[in-house]
Structure formats: structure tokens, C-alpha cells
């Protein structure tokens, strides 16, 4: 294993940004950026040992700052949507910035994806790690509590990418952190020929603004069903059968995961390359977004059009602060928020 660093542009207030690359004995690598704690690159071998970029990303700091889609970003303080940009905690109503219609999405106007995170390197025989730390002030984007957050990216010789999240607040607050990378195991084109399995029989229902209603919908017999492996393109071809898909031209839905603790919850695979990616998490949900809104240039000038990548965001359910029946996202003052997600690449 090895870790290298290189400059990655200067931000608007003159700070030098740094790109960290972790490379294993197979030559596979990940690259992470202190701006927004982004996952910039994942290069892993196919069945013939050829290394290919399987993570959508950009080549410059300006693109990460100015282009949308949250490509590779750490999102917070609350990933996903909060309806009406407000929630009540301990009898106090908090108002957030509405950056998605009248709703709050991925932390607001300037979420964690736009912040500078302090990086620290840890090298070990089993895995190498970069730890990013950011401290959000009390009232930032409307959320209560000064919150110290750490996101660590680890990579090992078996091509396991482990993301660990930790946060502590000095006041009761809400917290729901995730990573918004888009994966394409073929390294080009789209993901319509990929196969997906998710250990889930239900999704959280949403209204016409993609805000959770509090109800669960069974996936069996619908194009939302990945409880047995299914082709993503086949599901999208049936989107007219499913109002939740038809409204957004694809997948943008939270799956209710089975089990508890760190367990395997999903597998993405691509037959032609032989690449596969298992997802393990401690989280209760995974937001699947099929990238239908993509339309931008990325790595080495590649064009990312609709379905160029699929986001598999492990997290708590959307709008949980407004639905007490959902697993809680309340972080009590002085307590520690901890979650883990692993993306294991193999062939």
C-alpha cells in the first residue's frame, strides 16, 4: 500500500486543496479530496486485470465547486431531503435553507460538500486511511449544535473501500451523513446493462416533491424490485408502471434494508467486464439514484449523460426528523454518531 499527495487547486480564500491517492499491491487505487471530502477516483481491475476508472468525477477544483450533481461528495449535515425545510426537536422548530424547491436537500445552500476538511494520513499493514475533519458551527444552514465530524476513507489490497463516519455535537441535533458517488463498473457509457441486487422488500413512499410520506411500499412485482438480481435497464424500461419512477424518469428512492449491524445489503455487477461491487453498511436505508439528471463533462473530458452512473447512498431514511416512526436521526449532545459503509470491488 502507498499514499501520495498532490496539489488540487486553490480555493476562493487562498487555501491549497490536496488530492490523496491510496494505491494497493494490485495497482488499484482510490483518490480523495479535502474539498468536500470528495471521493474523486476509483480505479480497479476487470476480469483481465485491466485497471479502469469506475467512479464519476472531475479533474479540477473549480468543477467540484461549481458543477452540480454532488458527484463523489460527502453530504451533510443531513443527507437527502427534509420536507418544508423545517423540523422540530425538543419542542423547538428549526428552519433550514430551501435549496430544492421549498425543501432542504443534502444540507442546504452550502452543505458539507462545499467545505474544506482537514486531512490526516494513517498508514497500516492492513489498510491505508485518510481522515478528514470538519467542524460545523452552531446554526450553520439552520441546524443546531457545533458539530465535529470525521469522515475516513480506507483502502486495502482486496480493493475494499471503507468509509467511516463519526460526529459529536455540543447540542441535540440531527445528523445523516452519506457519500454521493456515482459508480459505473464498465468505465464508460451508462449503467443500463448493470445488474443490481438489494436486500430489501420495501421502499419509503414519497409525494410529488420526493418528500417521504411516512408510508412503506412493497416492491414485489414492480420495477423497483431488486430482491433478486435484476438488470437496471430492464427496470427503467418499465418505469411507466411505477408512478415513483415515472415521475423522475428512473430510480431516486430509498430502500428499506433488512437486518442490522454491518452486513451486505447490495451487489452491483457488470458481466462484460466481470467487475462486481458489494455494499456493506450499518445503515437502515440505501438511496438508489440512477443518474437520469446527469449532463456534464467529467474525468478526461468524458461526457456524463443520463444513467452514466448509479449512486448507492447508504443512510437513514429521508425526512426522518418529521417522521417519528422512522429510525431516529437525532444526535444527542455529547453522544457519538458512528456509521460504516464498505464498497468491495472484485471480479
C-alpha positions in Angstrom: 0.0 0.0 0.0 1.1 3.6 -0.6 -0.3 7.1 -0.2 0.7 10.1 -2.3 -0.4 13.7 -2.2 -0.6 16.4 -4.8 -2.0 19.9 -5.1 -5.5 20.2 -6.4 -6.1 23.9 -6.9 -6.6 26.9 -4.6 -10.0 27.8 -3.2 -11.5 31.3 -3.2 -9.9 32.3 0.1 -6.4 31.1 -0.9 -6.3 27.7 0.7 -4.4 24.9 -1.1 -6.5 21.9 -1.7 -4.9 18.4 -1.7 -5.7 15.2 -3.5 -4.7 12.0 -1.7 -4.2 8.8 -3.7 -4.2 5.3 -2.0 -2.7 2.5 -4.1 -2.7 -1.2 -3.3 -0.4 -4.0 -4.4 -2.6 -4.7 -7.4 -2.2 -1.2 -8.7 -5.8 -0.4 -7.9 -6.4 3.0 -6.3 -8.8 5.5 -4.8 -8.3 9.3 -4.7 -9.9 11.6 -2.2 -10.0 15.4 -1.9 -10.1 17.6 1.2 -12.6 20.0 -0.5 -16.0 18.5 0.3 -14.3 15.2 1.4 -15.0 14.0 -2.1 -14.3 10.6 -3.5 -12.6 11.6 -6.8 -11.4 8.4 -8.3 -11.7 4.6 -8.0 -9.6 2.5 -10.4 -10.0 -1.2 -10.1 -9.2 -4.2 -12.4 -11.6 -6.0 -14.7 -11.6 -9.8 -15.2 -8.4 -9.5 -17.4 -6.6 -7.3 -14.9 -7.1 -4.0 -16.8 -7.5 -1.0 -14.5 -10.4 1.4 -15.3 -11.9 4.4 -13.6 -15.3 3.2 -12.3 -16.2 6.4 -10.3 -17.6 9.5 -11.9 -15.6 12.6 -11.1 -13.9 15.8 -12.1 -10.4 16.8 -12.8 -10.3 20.3 -11.3 -11.3 22.0 -8.1 -13.4 24.5 -10.0 -15.6 21.7 -11.3 -16.2 20.3 -7.9 -17.1 23.8 -6.6 -19.3 24.9 -9.5 -20.9 21.8 -11.1 -23.8 20.1 -9.6 -25.0 16.5 -9.0 -22.9 16.1 -5.8 -20.6 13.8 -7.7 -18.4 12.0 -5.1 -19.4 14.3 -2.3 -19.7 13.8 1.4 -23.2 15.2 2.1 -24.4 16.6 5.4 -25.3 17.7 7.9 -28.4 15.9 6.7 -28.2 13.8 3.5 -31.3 13.6 1.4 -34.4 15.7 1.8 -36.1 17.4 4.8 -39.7 18.4 3.8 -40.6 22.0 4.1 -37.0 22.9 5.2 -38.1 22.6 8.8 -38.2 20.1 11.7 -39.0 20.2 15.4 -36.5 19.0 18.0 -37.1 19.2 21.8 -40.1 21.4 21.1 -38.2 23.9 19.1 -38.8 24.4 15.3 -35.7 24.8 13.2 -35.9 26.4 9.8 -33.4 25.4 7.1 -32.4 26.9 3.7 -34.7 25.7 0.9 -32.4 24.6 -1.9 -34.7 22.1 -3.5 -38.0 23.9 -4.2 -39.4 24.6 -0.7 -37.4 21.6 0.7 -33.9 21.2 2.1 -31.6 18.8 0.2 -28.2 17.5 1.3 -27.5 20.1 3.9 -28.7 23.3 2.2 -27.2 26.1 0.3 -23.6 25.3 1.3 -23.5 21.8 2.8 -20.5 19.7 3.8 -19.8 19.1 0.1 -18.6 22.7 -0.2 -16.4 22.8 2.9 -12.7 22.3 3.4 -11.9 19.3 5.5 -8.5 18.9 7.3 -6.8 15.7 6.1 -4.7 13.3 8.1 -2.9 10.2 6.8 -2.7 6.9 8.6 -0.7 4.0 7.1 -1.1 0.4 8.3 -0.2 -3.1 7.1 -3.9 -4.0 6.5 -5.2 -0.7 5.0 -4.2 2.9 4.4 -6.5 5.7 5.5 -7.1 9.4 5.1 -9.2 11.0 7.8 -11.0 14.3 7.0 -12.2 16.5 9.8 -14.7 19.4 9.7 -16.3 21.4 12.5 -19.8 22.9 11.7 -20.8 25.9 13.8 -24.0 26.1 15.8 -26.8 27.3 13.5 -24.9 26.5 10.2 -27.6 26.2 7.5 -30.1 26.4 10.3 -29.1 23.2 12.2 -28.5 23.4 15.9 -25.2 22.5 17.6 -21.5 22.9 17.0 -20.7 19.5 15.4 -17.3 18.0 14.9 -17.4 15.5 12.0 -14.8 13.0 10.7 -15.0 11.0 7.5 -12.3 8.4 6.9 -11.6 6.7 3.6 -9.6 3.4 3.8 -8.4 1.1 1.0 -6.8 -2.3 1.2 -5.2 -4.9 -1.0 -8.5 -6.7 -1.6 -10.0 -3.5 -3.1 -12.2 -2.8 -0.1 -13.1 0.9 0.1 -14.3 1.6 3.7 -15.9 4.9 4.6 -16.4 5.5 8.4 -18.3 8.5 9.7 -18.1 10.0 13.2 -19.8 13.1 14.6 -20.2 14.7 18.1 -22.4 17.8 18.8 -22.5 20.1 21.8 -26.3 20.4 21.4 -29.0 18.0 20.4 -29.2 18.0 16.6 -30.0 15.8 13.6 -27.3 14.0 11.6 -27.4 11.8 8.5 -24.1 11.5 6.6 -23.5 9.7 3.3 -21.4 9.6 0.2 -22.8 10.6 -3.1 -20.5 8.8 -5.5 -21.8 7.5 -8.9 -20.4 4.1 -10.0 -20.1 2.7 -13.5 -18.3 -0.7 -13.4 -17.9 -0.7 -17.2 -15.9 2.6 -17.0 -17.8 4.1 -19.9 -21.3 4.6 -21.4 -24.1 4.0 -19.0 -25.2 1.6 -16.3 -28.3 0.2 -18.1 -26.6 -3.1 -18.7 -25.6 -3.5 -15.0 -27.3 -5.9 -12.7 -28.4 -4.9 -9.2 -29.4 -6.8 -6.1 -30.7 -5.1 -2.9 -31.6 -6.9 0.3 -34.9 -5.1 0.6 -38.6 -5.7 0.1 -39.9 -2.2 0.7 -39.2 1.4 -0.2 -40.2 4.6 1.6 -43.1 6.2 -0.3 -42.7 9.9 -1.4 -45.0 12.6 -2.6 -44.7 14.6 -5.9 -41.8 16.6 -4.3 -39.9 13.5 -3.4 -40.7 14.0 0.3 -41.3 10.9 2.4 -45.0 10.4 3.3 -44.1 8.0 6.2 -45.6 5.0 4.4 -43.8 1.9 3.1 -44.4 0.4 -0.4 -43.8 -3.2 -1.2 -41.5 -3.7 -4.3 -42.6 -7.2 -5.3 -43.9 -7.3 -8.8 -42.8 -3.8 -9.6 -39.8 -2.4 -11.5 -38.5 -1.3 -8.1 -37.8 -5.0 -7.1 -34.2 -5.9 -6.8 -34.7 -8.5 -4.1 -33.4 -10.9 -6.7 -30.7 -9.6 -9.1 -32.2 -7.7 -12.0 -31.0 -5.5 -14.9 -31.2 -1.8 -14.2 -32.1 -1.1 -17.8 -35.0 -3.6 -17.8 -36.4 -1.8 -14.7 -36.1 1.6 -16.3 -37.9 0.3 -19.4 -40.9 -0.4 -17.2 -40.9 2.9 -15.4 -44.4 3.8 -16.7 -45.7 1.0 -14.5 -44.4 2.7 -11.4 -45.5 6.3 -10.5 -42.5 6.8 -8.3 -40.2 6.1 -11.2 -42.2 7.7 -13.9 -42.2 11.0 -12.1 -38.4 11.2 -12.0 -37.6 9.2 -15.2 -35.8 6.4 -13.3 -34.7 5.5 -9.8 -34.5 8.0 -7.0 -35.8 6.1 -4.0 -34.8 5.0 -0.5 -34.8 1.2 0.0 -35.6 -0.2 3.5 -32.8 -2.6 4.2 -33.1 -5.9 6.1 -31.0 -6.7 9.1 -28.9 -4.7 11.5 -25.2 -4.0 12.1 -22.6 -4.2 9.4 -24.0 -6.6 6.7 -24.0 -7.0 3.0 -27.0 -5.1 1.6 -26.4 -4.8 -2.2 -24.4 -6.0 -5.1 -23.8 -4.2 -8.4 -22.3 -6.2 -11.3 -21.3 -5.8 -14.9 -21.0 -9.0 -16.9 -18.8 -7.8 -19.8 -16.0 -6.5 -17.6 -16.5 -9.1 -14.8 -16.5 -6.3 -12.2 -18.7 -6.6 -9.2 -19.2 -4.3 -6.2 -20.7 -5.5 -2.9 -22.1 -2.9 -0.5 -21.9 -3.4 3.3 -23.3 -0.9 5.8 -24.6 -0.3 9.3 -27.3 2.0 8.0 -31.0 1.2 7.7 -31.5 2.5 4.2 -29.9 3.0 0.8 -30.9 5.7 -1.7 -30.7 4.5 -5.2 -30.3 7.2 -7.8 -29.8 6.1 -11.4 -28.3 9.3 -12.6 -31.0 10.3 -15.1 -30.3 14.0 -14.4 -26.7 13.9 -15.3 -25.5 16.1 -18.2 -21.9 17.3 -17.7 -18.3 16.6 -18.6 -16.1 14.7 -16.2 -12.8 12.8 -16.0 -10.6 13.3 -19.0 -13.4 15.2 -20.8 -15.8 12.2 -20.7 -19.5 13.2 -21.1 -21.7 12.0 -18.3 -25.2 11.8 -19.8 -28.4 10.3 -18.3 -27.7 7.0 -16.5 -23.9 7.4 -16.8 -23.5 6.2 -13.2 -25.6 4.9 -10.3 -25.5 6.4 -6.8 -25.9 4.0 -3.9 -26.1 6.2 -0.9 -26.2 4.3 2.4 -28.1 6.4 5.0 -31.1 6.8 7.3 -34.4 7.4 5.7 -35.2 10.8 4.1 -37.2 13.4 6.2 -36.7 11.2 9.3 -36.9 14.2 11.7 -40.5 14.7 10.6 -41.5 11.0 10.9 -41.0 9.7 14.4 -41.9 6.1 13.2 -38.6 6.1 11.2 -35.3 5.2 12.7 -34.1 8.3 14.5 -31.5 10.7 13.2 -31.4 12.7 16.4 -27.8 13.0 17.8 -27.9 13.8 21.5 -25.4 16.3 22.8 -22.1 14.7 23.7 -23.1 11.3 22.2 -21.1 9.9 19.2 -22.6 9.3 15.8 -20.8 6.4 14.1 -21.6 4.6 10.8 -19.6 2.4 8.4 -20.1 1.6 4.7 -17.8 -0.7 2.6 -17.7 -0.8 -1.2 -15.9 -4.0 -2.1 -14.7 -4.3 -5.7 -13.8 -7.7 -7.2 -14.1 -9.8 -10.3 
